[in-house]
Amino acid sequence: MTEILSLAAGNLISPIILCFVLGMSAALARSDLTIPEAVAKGMSIYLLFAIGFKGGAGVAEHGIDARLAAALTSGALLSLSLPFIAYTLLGALTRLDTVDKAAVAAHYGSISIVTFVAASSVLESQGISSEGYMVAVAAVMEAPAILSALWIVARSGGQGIADTRLYREILLNGSIVLLVGAFLIGAITGEKGLETISPFMVLPFQGVLCLFLMDMGLVAGRGLRDHRAALRGGAILFGLAMPLVGSAFGLLAGYLVGLSSGGTALLMTLAASASYIAVPAAMRVALPEARPAVYLTLSLGVTFPFNLAVGIPVYTAVASMIAGGPS
């Protein structure tokens, strides 16, 4: 418990967390602080490319083996199954209709790549190494949850659009294309390629992440300020409880696969996070009647800050106790 509190305290005063707090505080206070959309998009592209490239270079150094295949499989299974757990929990805690519950469940089965990047940064600052291929696991976990949510809607008698538009939205979503593409480039060029672009890809990373999280704080704060009426106590409780439920399944998967403490912490973080980029884009096509005020405010305004401030230190500490499961 002492280790968890120490990690949490250290995380709360880290630059990336304080930048997020600055952005959220400014939005809640109705400050005119803004980051131009083009700049925010540029930072997002940079972060996705950097984390993908470094992950690919890590795989090139590590090599492809059975543990990599097992990690990818466990990630896909987590993404497929977590929406059903989220949907059930939402039914117990809220009065949301089927479509809204399914849309929210899809977000909590998929992942937040920014939360993953923040967790990677925390691990690096703590001197904890992790498997380079975890970024590939993150990419695998983006889409399956969407299919689970559509199955839930279809099963309950709803429409659940599943045509070529949806598949295109899933497979060609910009964040997925960039992450997978950068991963492949890193895997092909390896450590030599990473060393070549290190001054651009490695050294500025932390500073760009701080500015990006300040923008995320602005977005989250505006969502909480403008759409708080759409969320009642049960929905907020879900947004705080579901990350802990997801992380428990991530811990089990990491233990069974035999990941290191860092890899297990990252898998717990992925399972605990909620999408606010890829899934909202897919929901606009698949379930247009679902309310963004509910699913975006929950994922970005409640779960995202919870994971940054509390979740990541807890996942890191727990993983360090149980890491390196059966080989």
ZAMARGU-4260 file (C-alpha; in steps of 0.2 Angstrom, whole numbers, plus 5000, padded with zeros to 4 digits):
<rodrens>
0) 5000/5000/5000 | 5014/5012/5004 | 5022/5009/4987 | 5006/5013/4978 | 5004/5029/4988
5) 5022/5034/4984 | 5019/5031/4966 | 5003/5040/4966 | 5011/5055/4975 | 5025/5055/4963
10) 5014/5054/4948 | 5003/5068/4954 | 5017/5080/4954 | 5024/5074/4937 | 5024/5087/4923
15) 5012/5077/4912 | 4999/5076/4926 | 5001/5094/4931 | 4999/5100/4913 | 4983/5090/4912
20) 4977/5098/4928 | 4981/5115/4921 | 4971/5112/4905 | 4956/5105/4915 | 4957/5119/4928
25) 4957/5132/4914 | 4942/5125/4905 | 4932/5123/4921 | 4936/5141/4926 | 4931/5146/4908
30) 4948/5153/4903 | 4951/5158/4885 | 4966/5147/4885 | 4966/5136/4869 | 4978/5126/4858
35) 4974/5128/4840 | 4966/5112/4832 | 4980/5110/4819 | 4993/5111/4833 | 4984/5098/4843
40) 4982/5087/4828 | 5001/5089/4824 | 5005/5084/4842 | 4994/5068/4841 | 5002/5063/4825
45) 5019/5065/4832 | 5015/5055/4848 | 5007/5041/4838 | 5022/5040/4826 | 5035/5040/4840
50) 5027/5027/4851 | 5023/5016/4836 | 5041/5018/4829 | 5049/5014/4846 | 5038/4999/4848
55) 5043/4992/4831 | 5061/4995/4835 | 5059/4985/4851 | 5051/4971/4842 | 5065/4970/4829
60) 5077/4969/4844 | 5067/4956/4853 | 5062/4945/4839 | 5045/4937/4835 | 5041/4922/4847
65) 5027/4913/4855 | 5025/4926/4869 | 5022/4940/4857 | 5008/4929/4849 | 5001/4926/4866
70) 5001/4944/4870 | 4992/4949/4854 | 4979/4936/4856 | 4976/4941/4874 | 4974/4959/4869
75) 4961/4954/4856 | 4951/4943/4868 | 4951/4957/4881 | 4945/4970/4868 | 4931/4957/4863
80) 4925/4953/4880 | 4927/4969/4891 | 4912/4977/4882 | 4900/4963/4889 | 4906/4966/4906
85) 4905/4985/4904 | 4887/4983/4897 | 4882/4973/4912 | 4889/4985/4924 | 4881/4999/4916
90) 4864/4990/4917 | 4866/4988/4936 | 4872/5006/4939 | 4863/5017/4926 | 4846/5019/4917
95) 4854/5022/4900 | 4846/5014/4885 | 4853/5000/4876 | 4861/5010/4862 | 4870/5022/4874
100) 4875/5007/4885 | 4882/4998/4870 | 4891/5014/4864 | 4899/5017/4881 | 4904/4998/4882
105) 4913/4999/4865 | 4924/5014/4872 | 4928/5004/4887 | 4933/4988/4877 | 4944/4998/4866
110) 4959/5008/4872 | 4966/5026/4875 | 4983/5027/4866 | 4987/5043/4876 | 4984/5034/4892
115) 4996/5020/4886 | 5009/5033/4881 | 5007/5041/4898 | 5010/5024/4907 | 5025/5021/4896
120) 5032/5038/4902 | 5029/5034/4920 | 5037/5017/4918 | 5052/5025/4910 | 5054/5038/4924
125) 5053/5024/4936 | 5067/5014/4927 | 5055/5000/4923 | 5057/4991/4906 | 5043/4983/4896
130) 5041/4973/4880 | 5043/4984/4865 | 5029/4974/4856 | 5016/4981/4868 | 5012/4995/4856
135) 5007/4981/4844 | 4995/4974/4857 | 4988/4992/4859 | 4984/4992/4840 | 4976/4975/4841
140) 4964/4981/4855 | 4957/4996/4846 | 4944/4988/4835 | 4937/4971/4842 | 4926/4981/4855
145) 4917/4990/4842 | 4911/4973/4834 | 4906/4967/4852 | 4895/4983/4854 | 4887/4980/4837
150) 4883/4962/4842 | 4875/4968/4858 | 4864/4980/4849 | 4859/4968/4836 | 4855/4955/4849
155) 4844/4967/4858 | 4834/4971/4843 | 4842/4987/4837 | 4849/4990/4820 | 4868/4990/4823
160) 4875/4996/4806 | 4888/4984/4800 | 4892/4989/4782 | 4907/4994/4772 | 4907/5011/4779
165) 4910/5005/4797 | 4923/4992/4792 | 4932/5006/4782 | 4930/5018/4798 | 4938/5004/4809
170) 4952/4998/4798 | 4957/5015/4790 | 4955/5026/4805 | 4969/5038/4805 | 4976/5034/4822
175) 4976/5015/4819 | 4984/5017/4801 | 4998/5029/4809 | 5001/5018/4824 | 5003/5002/4814
180) 5012/5010/4800 | 5025/5018/4811 | 5027/5001/4820 | 5031/4992/4804 | 5043/5006/4799
185) 5052/5004/4816 | 5052/4985/4815 | 5060/4986/4797 | 5073/4998/4802 | 5076/4992/4820
190) 5087/5001/4832 | 5098/5008/4819 | 5083/5017/4812 | 5078/5023/4829 | 5095/5030/4832
195) 5095/5040/4816 | 5080/5050/4821 | 5082/5050/4840 | 5085/5069/4841 | 5067/5071/4834
200) 5059/5055/4840 | 5065/5053/4858 | 5072/5069/4865 | 5057/5080/4862 | 5044/5067/4867
205) 5041/5072/4885 | 5038/5090/4881 | 5026/5087/4867 | 5017/5075/4878 | 5015/5088/4892
210) 5007/5100/4879 | 4996/5087/4872 | 4989/5082/4889 | 4986/5101/4893 | 4975/5101/4878
215) 4967/5085/4883 | 4963/5093/4900 | 4955/5108/4891 | 4944/5096/4881 | 4940/5085/4897
220) 4936/5101/4907 | 4924/5108/4894 | 4915/5091/4892 | 4912/5090/4911 | 4907/5108/4912
225) 4895/5107/4897 | 4888/5090/4898 | 4887/5086/4917 | 4868/5085/4916 | 4869/5070/4905
230) 4879/5060/4918 | 4871/5055/4935 | 4880/5047/4950 | 4878/5029/4943 | 4887/5034/4927
235) 4901/5042/4936 | 4903/5028/4947 | 4904/5016/4932 | 4918/5028/4925 | 4928/5025/4940
240) 4924/5007/4943 | 4926/5000/4926 | 4945/5004/4924 | 4948/4994/4940 | 4938/4979/4933
245) 4947/4980/4916 | 4964/4981/4924 | 4960/4966/4935 | 4957/4956/4918 | 4973/4964/4911
250) 4983/4958/4926 | 4977/4940/4924 | 4981/4940/4905 | 4998/4948/4909 | 5002/4935/4922
255) 4996/4920/4911 | 5006/4926/4896 | 5021/4929/4907 | 5024/4947/4903 | 5037/4957/4913
260) 5031/4969/4927 | 5032/4984/4914 | 5022/4974/4901 | 5009/4968/4913 | 5007/4986/4919
265) 5005/4992/4901 | 4992/4978/4898 | 4983/4983/4914 | 4983/5001/4908 | 4976/4996/4891
270) 4962/4986/4898 | 4958/5000/4910 | 4958/5014/4898 | 4943/5020/4887 | 4944/5026/4869
275) 4940/5044/4864 | 4948/5044/4846 | 4944/5028/4836 | 4928/5022/4844 | 4919/5039/4844
280) 4923/5040/4825 | 4916/5022/4822 | 4900/5026/4833 | 4896/5041/4822 | 4894/5028/4808
285) 4888/5013/4817 | 4876/5020/4831 | 4873/5038/4826 | 4858/5039/4839 | 4870/5036/4854
290) 4874/5052/4863 | 4892/5058/4862 | 4888/5069/4878 | 4887/5052/4887 | 4901/5041/4880
295) 4914/5055/4877 | 4912/5064/4894 | 4913/5047/4903 | 4929/5041/4894 | 4938/5058/4893
300) 4931/5068/4907 | 4930/5054/4921 | 4940/5038/4916 | 4955/5047/4908 | 4959/5058/4923
305) 4956/5044/4935 | 4969/5033/4926 | 4982/5047/4925 | 4981/5052/4943 | 4976/5036/4952
310) 4975/5021/4940 | 4993/5021/4932 | 5002/5021/4949 | 4990/5007/4956 | 4993/4996/4940
315) 5012/4999/4941 | 5013/4994/4959 | 5002/4979/4958 | 5011/4973/4942 | 5028/4974/4951
320) 5021/4962/4964 | 5014/4949/4952 | 5024/4951/4936 | 5032/4938/4926 | 5019/4924/4927
325) 5021/4906/4921 | 5032/4905/4906
</rodrens>
